[in-house]
Amino acid sequence: MLREAGIGLWDIVATGRRRASNDAQLVAETLQPVAELTRSLQRLQLIACNGGKAAALLARPFDLPMAQMLLPSSSPANTCPYAKKLGHWLQLRAYL
């Protein structure tokens, strides 16, 4: 369904270690080749980050010409009310 809608799902972290399941505990991470990937996807309009850790990693010095959006983490550990999360995630519709 994602592919049919033109949506890619990808983890910015290639490898890493963490002491707990929480992404905030992620250390010694190696990132995917973000700049190379974005250059190879001519129709890419937006990179949406699922949570603050992904956004912080994406904020590293990449030369990305497309829009970027921080979305609240979909993790159950994020105690933000569902309705508030949904409101943020629905912003993706503008790119479909």
The 8 nearest C-alpha neighbors of each residue, nearest first, counted from 0:
[[1, 3, 2, 4, 6, 5, 7, 8],
 [2, 0, 6, 4, 3, 5, 7, 8],
 [1, 3, 5, 4, 0, 6, 7, 8],
 [4, 2, 0, 1, 5, 6, 7, 95],
 [3, 5, 1, 2, 6, 0, 95, 7],
 [6, 4, 2, 3, 1, 7, 95, 0],
 [7, 5, 1, 2, 4, 8, 3, 95],
 [8, 6, 9, 1, 2, 5, 4, 43],
 [9, 7, 6, 10, 1, 2, 47, 46],
 [8, 10, 7, 11, 12, 31, 6, 48],
 [11, 9, 12, 8, 13, 31, 53, 30],
 [10, 12, 31, 30, 13, 9, 53, 33],
 [13, 11, 30, 10, 14, 31, 29, 28],
 [14, 12, 31, 30, 29, 11, 15, 10],
 [15, 13, 29, 28, 12, 30, 16, 27],
 [14, 16, 28, 27, 26, 29, 25, 17],
 [17, 15, 26, 25, 27, 28, 18, 14],
 [16, 18, 25, 24, 19, 26, 15, 20],
 [17, 19, 24, 16, 20, 25, 21, 26],
 [20, 18, 21, 17, 24, 22, 25, 23],
 [19, 21, 22, 17, 18, 24, 25, 23],
 [20, 22, 23, 19, 24, 25, 17, 76],
 [23, 21, 24, 25, 20, 52, 17, 19],
 [22, 24, 21, 25, 52, 17, 26, 20],
 [23, 25, 17, 22, 21, 18, 19, 26],
 [26, 24, 17, 22, 23, 16, 15, 28],
 [27, 25, 16, 28, 17, 15, 24, 23],
 [28, 26, 15, 16, 29, 25, 14, 17],
 [27, 29, 15, 26, 14, 30, 12, 16],
 [28, 30, 14, 13, 12, 15, 27, 31],
 [31, 29, 12, 13, 11, 28, 32, 14],
 [30, 32, 13, 11, 33, 12, 29, 10],
 [33, 31, 35, 34, 36, 30, 11, 13],
 [32, 34, 36, 35, 31, 37, 11, 61],
 [35, 33, 37, 36, 32, 61, 38, 63],
 [36, 34, 38, 33, 32, 37, 39, 40],
 [37, 35, 33, 39, 38, 34, 32, 40],
 [36, 38, 40, 34, 39, 35, 33, 43],
 [39, 37, 35, 36, 40, 34, 41, 63],
 [38, 40, 36, 37, 41, 35, 34, 43],
 [41, 39, 37, 43, 38, 42, 36, 35],
 [40, 42, 43, 39, 38, 37, 44, 36],
 [43, 41, 40, 44, 39, 37, 5, 45],
 [42, 44, 40, 41, 45, 37, 65, 46],
 [45, 43, 65, 42, 66, 94, 46, 41],
 [46, 44, 66, 67, 65, 43, 47, 68],
 [45, 47, 67, 68, 66, 48, 44, 65],
 [48, 46, 68, 67, 69, 45, 49, 70],
 [49, 47, 69, 54, 53, 50, 70, 68],
 [48, 50, 72, 70, 71, 53, 47, 73],
 [51, 49, 72, 71, 70, 52, 48, 53],
 [50, 52, 54, 53, 55, 69, 49, 72],
 [51, 53, 55, 54, 50, 56, 23, 22],
 [52, 54, 56, 55, 51, 48, 50, 57],
 [55, 53, 51, 57, 48, 52, 56, 58],
 [56, 54, 58, 52, 57, 53, 51, 59],
 [57, 55, 53, 58, 54, 59, 52, 11],
 [56, 58, 54, 59, 55, 53, 61, 11],
 [59, 57, 55, 56, 54, 60, 61, 53],
 [60, 58, 57, 56, 61, 55, 54, 62],
 [59, 61, 58, 62, 57, 63, 56, 34],
 [62, 60, 63, 59, 34, 58, 57, 33],
 [61, 63, 64, 60, 34, 59, 65, 33],
 [62, 64, 65, 61, 34, 37, 66, 33],
 [63, 65, 62, 66, 37, 44, 67, 38],
 [66, 64, 44, 45, 63, 67, 43, 46],
 [67, 65, 45, 44, 46, 68, 64, 63],
 [66, 68, 46, 45, 47, 65, 69, 48],
 [69, 67, 47, 48, 70, 46, 66, 45],
 [70, 68, 48, 47, 54, 50, 71, 49],
 [69, 71, 49, 50, 48, 87, 72, 68],
 [72, 70, 50, 84, 49, 73, 69, 87],
 [71, 73, 50, 49, 74, 77, 70, 51],
 [72, 74, 71, 75, 49, 77, 50, 84],
 [73, 75, 76, 72, 77, 50, 78, 71],
 [74, 76, 77, 73, 78, 72, 79, 81],
 [75, 77, 74, 78, 21, 73, 72, 79],
 [78, 76, 75, 74, 79, 72, 73, 71],
 [79, 77, 76, 80, 75, 81, 74, 72],
 [78, 80, 77, 81, 84, 83, 71, 82],
 [81, 79, 83, 82, 78, 84, 77, 85],
 [80, 82, 84, 83, 85, 79, 78, 86],
 [83, 81, 85, 84, 80, 86, 79, 87],
 [82, 84, 86, 85, 81, 80, 87, 79],
 [85, 83, 81, 87, 86, 82, 71, 88],
 [86, 84, 88, 82, 87, 83, 89, 81],
 [87, 85, 83, 89, 84, 88, 82, 90],
 [86, 88, 84, 85, 89, 90, 70, 83],
 [87, 89, 85, 90, 86, 91, 84, 70],
 [88, 90, 91, 86, 87, 92, 85, 93],
 [91, 89, 88, 92, 87, 93, 86, 94],
 [90, 92, 89, 93, 94, 88, 95, 87],
 [93, 91, 95, 94, 90, 89, 88, 87],
 [92, 94, 91, 95, 90, 89, 45, 44],
 [95, 93, 92, 91, 44, 45, 90, 6],
 [94, 92, 93, 4, 91, 5, 6, 44]]
